[in-house]
Amino acid sequence: MKPNDYLGLAVCVGFGLWWVLFPNSVIRFYPWFHRRKMSMPRPLVVRAVGLLWIALVLGVTLHGLK
């Protein structure tokens, strides 16, 4: 991997960590971002999606190293 790839990996994993560590922040941000009413899931669901995102990013990264 090139140094630039590590930066991309850190940003993508950081995005997932935001979902895992601060789910209420994510829940408050997305209705503001979309400017419409949305039914947001519970923090546990947001954390689960964050963990799935991290697993996806790491899986794609490890697959690309082969």
Backbone torsions as a table, in degrees:
resi	resn	phi	psi	omega
1	MET	NA	144.8	177.3
2	LYS	-86.4	160.0	178.8
3	PRO	-55.8	-34.9	179.3
4	ASN	-65.7	-31.6	178.2
5	ASP	-66.7	-36.3	177.9
6	TYR	-64.5	-36.8	177.7
7	LEU	-64.2	-45.1	177.8
8	GLY	-62.1	-40.8	177.7
9	LEU	-63.0	-43.8	180.0
10	ALA	-62.9	-39.9	179.6
11	VAL	-66.4	-44.7	-178.5
12	CYS	-66.9	-42.0	177.5
13	VAL	-68.0	-37.3	177.0
14	GLY	-61.1	-37.9	176.7
15	PHE	-61.5	-44.1	177.9
16	GLY	-65.8	-38.3	178.5
17	LEU	-65.3	-34.3	175.7
18	TRP	-59.1	-43.8	179.5
19	TRP	-65.2	-38.0	-177.2
20	VAL	-75.0	-44.7	-172.7
21	LEU	-86.2	-28.9	-176.5
22	PHE	-130.8	62.2	-176.3
23	PRO	-64.1	-32.3	179.1
24	ASN	-67.9	-33.1	175.5
25	SER	-64.7	-41.0	177.8
26	VAL	-64.1	-42.6	-178.8
27	ILE	-64.0	-37.7	177.8
28	ARG	-74.0	-31.2	-175.3
29	PHE	-73.2	-45.1	-170.9
30	TYR	-65.9	-40.2	174.4
31	PRO	-63.1	-35.5	176.8
32	TRP	-65.8	-41.0	-177.9
33	PHE	-65.8	-40.5	-177.5
34	HIS	-87.7	-11.3	177.5
35	ARG	56.8	33.0	176.0
36	ARG	-149.6	166.7	179.9
37	LYS	-77.8	134.8	179.6
38	MET	-136.0	147.8	172.2
39	SER	-91.1	113.9	-176.0
40	MET	-94.0	145.6	178.3
41	PRO	-74.1	173.5	177.9
42	ARG	-72.3	158.3	179.9
43	PRO	-55.6	-33.6	178.9
44	LEU	-62.9	-38.4	178.4
45	VAL	-68.3	-40.6	178.5
46	VAL	-62.7	-41.5	177.5
47	ARG	-63.1	-41.7	179.7
48	ALA	-63.0	-41.8	178.1
49	VAL	-64.7	-39.1	176.6
50	GLY	-61.4	-42.7	177.6
51	LEU	-65.0	-40.0	176.7
52	LEU	-64.4	-38.4	177.9
53	TRP	-62.3	-45.4	179.4
54	ILE	-62.6	-42.6	178.9
55	ALA	-62.8	-40.6	178.3
56	LEU	-63.1	-47.9	-178.8
57	VAL	-62.0	-45.6	179.5
58	LEU	-67.6	-36.7	177.3
59	GLY	-63.6	-45.1	178.4
60	VAL	-65.9	-38.9	178.9
61	THR	-64.8	-47.4	-179.7
62	LEU	-66.4	-35.4	176.9
63	HIS	-66.1	-35.6	-179.9
64	GLY	-72.5	-18.9	179.2
65	LEU	-78.3	-18.6	-178.0
66	LYS	-75.6	NA	NA
